[in-house]
Amino acid sequence: MTHKSRIGVVCIDCKTEDLSDAVRFWSDMLGMEGEVDAEGKYAAFDDHAGYPKVLLQAVDHEPRVHLDIETDDRDAECERLKALGAREIARVKTWIVMEAPTGHRFCLVGPQGDDFPGDAKEFV
């Protein structure tokens, strides 16, 4: 069975409990208004159109940028990427945290946009 995947989000991890300062900086830098969600965990930019989207995330680890790979079959994509040398790190809520052979972390998430699959690639 085939599945589709694409880079859906560039996630800017911010080591903070309050995203207010981060939203101010990244909003000014990107020229877009950012808004923190009700839980205070994420901030999205409302002017953004197309993919990948940009998202801020409050985290407790050191700041970094990671990719969210949106896919219509997280388990199949996880197995495909492990066969290519990636490692599964953790399963959190509905996503799978992976690590590339290069040490870069990324997450496998469900479709994030109304246009999915859009330009997503098809894999076996």
C-alpha positions, 0 to 999 in steps of 0.5 A: 500500500502506498502513502504520501508525505511532505514537509509540512512545518518548520518548527522553531523550538523555543526554550521558554514557558512563555512564547510572548517574546519569541512571538514578538521577535519572529513576527517582526522578523517574518513580517507576519502576525503570530498568535499563541494558542490557548495552551501557550504551547504553540504560535502560528502565523496567520499570514502564512500561505502554502507549505511548509508552514512556520510554527513556534513551539515552547519546549524544555530542551535547548532551542533548535529548528525541526521539521514536521513531516506530514503523512497520511500513514505515520507508521508506514513512513516511520518504517520506510525512514528506519530502513533508510537509517533513521531512528525512532526516538519516541511516540508523543500524543499522535506524532512520532519523533525521529532522528536522521542518520545526521543527528537531526530530529524531525516529527512524523505528523498527520496531515496539517493542511486542507490541501493535503496531499497537495504536492506530497510525494507517494511512497511504497 
